[in-house]
């Protein structure tokens, strides 16, 4: 009976460690330094500084080049960008 409880507790411990240390999206660990995005549509979302800077720079270039009335195409599925720029996905 004790060996069964030990096996169950070891299994639960392994699952907890796996879920804390592994993240499926681009292998970014859960416990890394993040900051809030400076994008009105994504207010309150925390992201890594590198990705936050990339998104903010992309939005600045989009506004600076006045791309509101231009066709928006990407080579990969990017629903986040379609949402941010208010563009209908093709």
MMTF fields as JSON, N, C-alpha, C and O atoms, coordinates in Angstrom:
{
  "mmtfVersion": "1.0.0",
  "mmtfProducer": "UNKNOWN",
  "numBonds": 359,
  "numAtoms": 360,
  "numGroups": 90,
  "numChains": 1,
  "numModels": 1,
  "chainsPerModel": [1],
  "groupsPerChain": [90],
  "chainIdList": ["A"],
  "bondAtomList": [4, 2, 8, 6, 12, 10, 16, 14, 20, 18, 24, 22, 28, 26, 32, 30, 36, 34, 40, 38, 44, 42, 48, 46, 52, 50, 56, 54, 60, 58, 64, 62, 68, 66, 72, 70, 76, 74, 80, 78, 84, 82, 88, 86, 92, 90, 96, 94, 100, 98, 104, 102, 108, 106, 112, 110, 116, 114, 120, 118, 124, 122, 128, 126, 132, 130, 136, 134, 140, 138, 144, 142, 148, 146, 152, 150, 156, 154, 160, 158, 164, 162, 168, 166, 172, 170, 176, 174, 180, 178, 184, 182, 188, 186, 192, 190, 196, 194, 200, 198, 204, 202, 208, 206, 212, 210, 216, 214, 220, 218, 224, 222, 228, 226, 232, 230, 236, 234, 240, 238, 244, 242, 248, 246, 252, 250, 256, 254, 260, 258, 264, 262, 268, 266, 272, 270, 276, 274, 280, 278, 284, 282, 288, 286, 292, 290, 296, 294, 300, 298, 304, 302, 308, 306, 312, 310, 316, 314, 320, 318, 324, 322, 328, 326, 332, 330, 336, 334, 340, 338, 344, 342, 348, 346, 352, 350, 356, 354],
  "bondOrderList": [1, 1, 1, 1, 1, 1, 1, 1, 1, 1, 1, 1, 1, 1, 1, 1, 1, 1, 1, 1, 1, 1, 1, 1, 1, 1, 1, 1, 1, 1, 1, 1, 1, 1, 1, 1, 1, 1, 1, 1, 1, 1, 1, 1, 1, 1, 1, 1, 1, 1, 1, 1, 1, 1, 1, 1, 1, 1, 1, 1, 1, 1, 1, 1, 1, 1, 1, 1, 1, 1, 1, 1, 1, 1, 1, 1, 1, 1, 1, 1, 1, 1, 1, 1, 1, 1, 1, 1, 1],
  "groupList": [{"groupName": "UNK", "atomNameList": ["N", "CA", "C", "O"], "elementList": ["N", "C", "C", "O"], "formalChargeList": [0, 0, 0, 0], "bondAtomList": [1, 0, 2, 1, 3, 2], "bondOrderList": [1, 1, 2], "singleLetterCode": "X", "chemCompType": "L-PEPTIDE LINKING"}],
  "groupTypeList": [0, 0, 0, 0, 0, 0, 0, 0, 0, 0, 0, 0, 0, 0, 0, 0, 0, 0, 0, 0, 0, 0, 0, 0, 0, 0, 0, 0, 0, 0, 0, 0, 0, 0, 0, 0, 0, 0, 0, 0, 0, 0, 0, 0, 0, 0, 0, 0, 0, 0, 0, 0, 0, 0, 0, 0, 0, 0, 0, 0, 0, 0, 0, 0, 0, 0, 0, 0, 0, 0, 0, 0, 0, 0, 0, 0, 0, 0, 0, 0, 0, 0, 0, 0, 0, 0, 0, 0, 0, 0],
  "groupIdList": [1, 2, 3, 4, 5, 6, 7, 8, 9, 10, 11, 12, 13, 14, 15, 16, 17, 18, 19, 20, 21, 22, 23, 24, 25, 26, 27, 28, 29, 30, 31, 32, 33, 34, 35, 36, 37, 38, 39, 40, 41, 42, 43, 44, 45, 46, 47, 48, 49, 50, 51, 52, 53, 54, 55, 56, 57, 58, 59, 60, 61, 62, 63, 64, 65, 66, 67, 68, 69, 70, 71, 72, 73, 74, 75, 76, 77, 78, 79, 80, 81, 82, 83, 84, 85, 86, 87, 88, 89, 90],
  "secStructList": [7, 2, 2, 2, 2, 2, 2, 2, 2, 2, 2, 2, 2, 2, 2, 2, 2, 2, 2, 2, 2, 7, 7, 6, 6, 6, 6, 7, 7, 1, 1, 1, 7, 3, 3, 3, 7, 7, 7, 4, 4, 4, 6, 6, 7, 3, 3, 3, 2, 2, 2, 2, 2, 2, 2, 2, 2, 2, 2, 2, 2, 2, 2, 2, 6, 6, 7, 6, 6, 1, 7, 7, 7, 7, 1, 1, 7, 7, 2, 2, 2, 2, 2, 2, 2, 6, 7, 7, 7, 7],
  "xCoordList": [0.818, 0.0, 0.871, 0.57, 1.934, 2.836, 3.541, 3.725, 3.934, 4.626, 3.704, 4.17, 2.433, 1.481, 1.362, 1.335, 1.29, 1.213, 2.478, 2.411, 3.621, 4.892, 4.917, 5.341, 4.466, 4.439, 3.49, 3.817, 2.332, 1.373, 1.943, 1.824, 2.561, 3.132, 4.297, 4.47, 5.096, 6.191, 5.631, 6.164, 4.572, 3.945, 3.377, 3.55, 2.708, 2.151, 3.278, 3.17, 4.345, 5.484, 6.114, 6.444, 6.28, 6.857, 5.97, 6.469, 4.671, 3.735, 3.786, 3.75, 3.869, 3.945, 5.239, 5.217, 6.35, 7.625, 7.631, 8.147, 7.064, 6.988, 6.128, 6.505, 4.986, 4.085, 4.648, 4.325, 5.466, 6.061, 7.247, 7.425, 8.055, 9.302, 9.187, 10.118, 8.094, 7.981, 6.793, 5.703, 6.999, 5.949, 5.947, 7.004, 4.81, 4.739, 4.963, 5.418, 4.665, 4.788, 6.199, 6.584, 6.951, 8.305, 9.278, 10.31, 8.979, 9.875, 10.298, 11.45, 9.401, 9.668, 9.19, 7.998, 10.077, 9.657, 8.631, 8.594, 7.825, 6.771, 7.359, 6.87, 8.39, 8.941, 10.143, 11.262, 9.915, 10.961, 10.464, 9.272, 11.386, 11.021, 10.134, 10.494, 8.97, 8.038, 7.604, 7.738, 7.082, 6.55, 5.23, 4.923, 4.452, 3.144, 3.305, 4.138, 2.492, 2.544, 1.981, 1.012, 2.59, 2.155, 1.298, 1.522, 0.318, -0.571, -1.999, -2.379, -2.802, -4.148, -5.003, -5.693, -4.973, -5.798, -5.312, -6.077, -4.078, -3.5, -3.173, -2.258, -3.922, -3.67, -3.805, -4.768, -2.836, -2.857, -2.134, -1.954, -1.717, -1.014, 0.472, 1.076, 1.049, 2.477, 3.221, 2.765, 4.37, 5.144, 6.622, 6.988, 7.47, 8.909, 9.307, 8.673, 10.339, 10.743, 11.059, 10.738, 11.677, 12.033, 10.78, 10.701, 9.816, 8.599, 7.777, 7.197, 7.723, 6.991, 7.598, 6.865, 8.921, 9.585, 9.299, 9.059, 9.323, 9.063, 7.653, 7.464, 6.663, 5.281, 5.096, 4.428, 5.679, 5.534, 6.221, 5.689, 7.389, 8.076, 7.284, 7.213, 6.697, 5.897, 4.688, 4.357, 4.041, 2.89, 3.324, 2.627, 4.463, 4.962, 5.273, 4.951, 5.898, 6.204, 4.915, 4.793, 3.965, 2.675, 1.978, 1.436, 1.992, 1.362, 2.173, 1.607, 3.486, 4.344, 4.227, 4.246, 4.107, 3.996, 2.555, 2.286, 1.628, 0.205, -0.316, -0.762, -0.253, -0.643, -2.106, -2.5, -2.912, -4.303, -5.101, -5.953, -4.83, -5.624, -4.873, -5.274, -3.808, -3.037, -3.391, -3.95, -3.067, -3.327, -2.331, -1.142, -2.825, -1.991, -1.873, -2.846, -0.693, -0.441, 0.737, 1.718, 0.626, 1.741, 1.971, 1.076, 3.167, 3.473, 3.067, 3.037, 2.757, 2.321, 0.986, 0.556, 0.348, -0.899, -0.579, 0.086, -1.05, -0.765, -2.059, -2.254, -2.938, -4.2, -4.018, -4.86, -2.949, -2.713, -2.522, -3.063, -1.752, -1.518, -2.791, -3.042, -3.59, -4.869, -5.761, -6.463, -5.732, -6.525, -6.017, -6.809, -4.707, -4.129, -4.393, -4.729, -4.242, -4.37, -5.79, -6.012, -6.748, -8.133, -8.252, -8.956, -7.57, -7.606, -8.306, -8.127, -9.091, -9.769, -8.759, -8.046, -8.713, -7.781, -8.236, -9.433, -7.295, -7.686, -8.254, -8.627],
  "yCoordList": [-1.189, 0.0, 1.266, 2.235, 1.244, 2.398, 2.593, 3.727, 1.504, 1.625, 2.232, 2.974, 1.937, 2.524, 4.036, 4.811, 4.446, 5.871, 6.607, 7.737, 5.97, 6.575, 6.73, 7.767, 5.705, 5.771, 6.876, 7.615, 6.988, 8.026, 9.416, 10.315, 9.595, 10.91, 11.249, 12.411, 10.26, 10.504, 10.9, 11.797, 10.242, 10.558, 11.966, 12.703, 12.34, 13.694, 14.723, 15.777, 14.439, 15.354, 15.557, 16.681, 14.469, 14.564, 15.409, 16.239, 15.199, 15.985, 17.461, 18.308, 17.788, 19.181, 19.84, 20.963, 19.155, 19.703, 19.916, 20.923, 18.981, 19.093, 20.287, 21.049, 20.455, 21.541, 22.909, 23.896, 22.999, 24.285, 24.638, 25.805, 23.663, 23.931, 23.883, 24.306, 23.39, 23.258, 24.055, 23.972, 24.822, 25.638, 25.364, 25.412, 25.085, 24.681, 25.82, 25.567, 27.045, 28.14, 28.703, 29.458, 28.345, 28.843, 28.57, 29.234, 27.64, 27.195, 28.329, 28.367, 29.238, 30.308, 29.825, 29.568, 29.695, 29.243, 30.202, 31.385, 29.693, 30.482, 31.567, 32.697, 31.235, 32.166, 32.93, 32.767, 33.758, 34.647, 36.077, 36.318, 37.013, 38.425, 38.845, 38.654, 39.419, 39.876, 41.29, 41.755, 41.964, 43.306, 43.435, 42.656, 44.44, 44.637, 45.266, 46.15, 44.796, 45.332, 46.747, 47.054, 47.596, 48.979, 49.105, 49.988, 48.213, 48.168, 48.212, 47.356, 49.196, 49.327, 48.063, 47.728, 47.356, 46.154, 44.992, 44.065, 45.027, 43.941, 44.403, 43.88, 45.381, 45.925, 44.836, 44.07, 44.778, 43.818, 42.519, 41.7, 42.31, 41.072, 41.256, 42.248, 40.287, 40.315, 39.474, 38.396, 39.981, 39.279, 39.522, 40.455, 38.676, 38.861, 40.188, 40.62, 40.84, 42.139, 42.085, 43.022, 41.013, 40.904, 40.877, 41.599, 40.051, 39.953, 41.242, 41.691, 41.829, 43.082, 44.175, 44.917, 44.286, 45.291, 45.046, 45.991, 43.78, 43.446, 43.851, 44.456, 43.526, 43.892, 45.406, 45.933, 46.098, 47.549, 48.221, 49.186, 47.736, 48.285, 48.021, 48.882, 46.849, 46.508, 47.438, 47.889, 47.717, 48.617, 50.038, 50.726, 50.483, 51.824, 51.969, 52.989, 50.947, 50.987, 50.947, 51.647, 50.137, 50.035, 51.398, 51.792, 52.111, 53.438, 54.474, 55.307, 54.414, 55.399, 55.305, 56.324, 54.081, 53.878, 53.955, 53.745, 54.254, 54.396, 53.2, 53.336, 52.034, 50.786, 50.411, 49.279, 51.335, 51.01, 50.542, 49.661, 51.126, 50.801, 49.904, 49.772, 49.299, 48.395, 46.953, 46.656, 46.066, 44.632, 44.082, 44.396, 43.264, 42.686, 41.187, 40.454, 40.725, 39.301, 38.845, 39.57, 37.64, 37.038, 35.635, 35.043, 35.106, 33.766, 32.674, 31.496, 33.063, 32.106, 32.567, 33.696, 31.704, 32.062, 32.994, 32.595, 34.226, 35.229, 35.925, 37.099, 35.221, 35.842, 37.031, 37.929, 37.059, 38.182, 39.478, 40.518, 39.415, 40.616, 41.072, 42.272, 40.134, 40.51, 41.207, 42.163, 40.737, 41.351, 42.755, 43.69, 42.903, 44.198, 45.241, 46.384, 44.848, 45.796, 45.911, 46.639, 45.212, 45.221, 44.832, 45.483, 43.785, 43.286, 41.943, 41.129, 41.708, 40.421, 39.417, 39.704, 38.246, 37.213, 36.7, 36.528, 36.455, 35.975, 34.573, 34.024],
  "zCoordList": [0.0, 0.0, 0.0, -0.698, 0.779, 0.848, -0.493, -0.935, -1.136, -2.429, -3.488, -4.352, -3.436, -4.387, -4.156, -5.111, -2.897, -2.586, -3.015, -3.501, -2.837, -3.252, -4.769, -5.28, -5.491, -6.96, -7.438, -8.367, -6.814, -7.2, -6.921, -7.753, -5.752, -5.426, -6.346, -6.713, -6.723, -7.678, -9.045, -9.698, -9.474, -10.758, -10.766, -11.736, -9.7, -9.6, -9.555, -10.182, -8.831, -8.76, -10.132, -10.509, -10.874, -12.222, -13.135, -13.895, -13.061, -13.886, -13.529, -14.421, -12.251, -11.829, -12.302, -12.806, -12.142, -12.595, -14.104, -14.588, -14.842, -16.298, -16.697, -17.588, -16.053, -16.433, -16.058, -16.718, -15.035, -14.64, -15.523, -15.871, -15.888, -16.604, -18.119, -18.806, -18.664, -20.111, -20.601, -20.034, -21.647, -22.237, -23.734, -24.364, -24.308, -25.705, -26.692, -27.808, -26.332, -27.29, -27.309, -26.416, -28.304, -28.548, -27.403, -27.304, -26.57, -25.505, -24.571, -24.139, -24.257, -23.299, -21.935, -21.765, -20.97, -19.639, -19.024, -19.364, -18.142, -17.52, -16.626, -16.617, -15.886, -14.906, -15.462, -14.975, -16.476, -16.988, -16.839, -16.643, -16.934, -16.773, -17.944, -19.106, -17.629, -18.658, -18.334, -17.202, -19.341, -19.146, -19.886, -20.789, -19.481, -20.092, -21.472, -21.672, -22.424, -23.768, -23.798, -23.103, -24.601, -24.752, -26.017, -26.845, -26.152, -27.301, -26.765, -25.967, -27.188, -26.611, -26.697, -25.734, -27.822, -27.971, -27.107, -26.841, -26.674, -25.881, -24.468, -23.832, -23.982, -22.653, -21.592, -21.592, -20.697, -19.605, -19.901, -19.0, -21.14, -21.495, -21.221, -21.63, -20.526, -20.216, -21.257, -21.64, -21.706, -22.723, -22.459, -21.744, -23.04, -22.886, -23.523, -24.486, -23.007, -23.563, -25.062, -25.791, -25.522, -26.933, -27.816, -28.81, -27.45, -28.263, -28.149, -29.138, -26.974, -26.805, -27.678, -28.332, -27.698, -28.535, -30.013, -30.764, -30.437, -31.831, -32.238, -33.293, -31.415, -31.732, -31.766, -32.656, -30.81, -30.756, -31.937, -32.485, -32.342, -33.507, -34.783, -35.66, -34.889, -36.056, -36.181, -37.278, -35.07, -35.083, -35.438, -36.184, -34.914, -35.241, -36.731, -37.34, -37.314, -38.752, -39.57, -40.575, -39.147, -39.834, -39.87, -40.903, -38.752, -38.696, -39.484, -40.193, -39.355, -40.025, -41.549, -42.239, -42.069, -43.519, -44.009, -45.192, -43.101, -43.434, -44.222, -45.361, -43.599, -44.251, -44.007, -44.286, -43.495, -43.175, -44.387, -44.267, -45.551, -46.738, -47.713, -48.869, -47.266, -48.12, -47.809, -46.754, -48.721, -48.532, -47.521, -47.572, -46.607, -45.549, -45.788, -45.611, -46.188, -46.427, -45.579, -45.411, -45.054, -44.329, -44.871, -45.475, -44.656, -45.152, -44.168, -44.523, -42.938, -41.928, -41.357, -41.594, -40.619, -39.957, -38.791, -37.835, -38.872, -37.837, -37.419, -37.731, -36.721, -36.326, -35.388, -35.373, -34.61, -33.707, -34.49, -34.116, -35.575, -36.37, -37.071, -37.178, -37.544, -38.157, -37.126, -37.455, -35.906, -34.838, -34.507, -34.382, -34.366, -34.001, -35.08, -34.771, -36.36, -37.454, -38.005, -38.972, -37.413, -37.882, -39.345, -40.117, -39.712, -41.089, -41.112, -40.206, -42.13, -42.284, -42.843, -43.804, -42.229, -42.702, -44.067, -44.291, -44.98, -46.33, -46.285, -47.322]
}
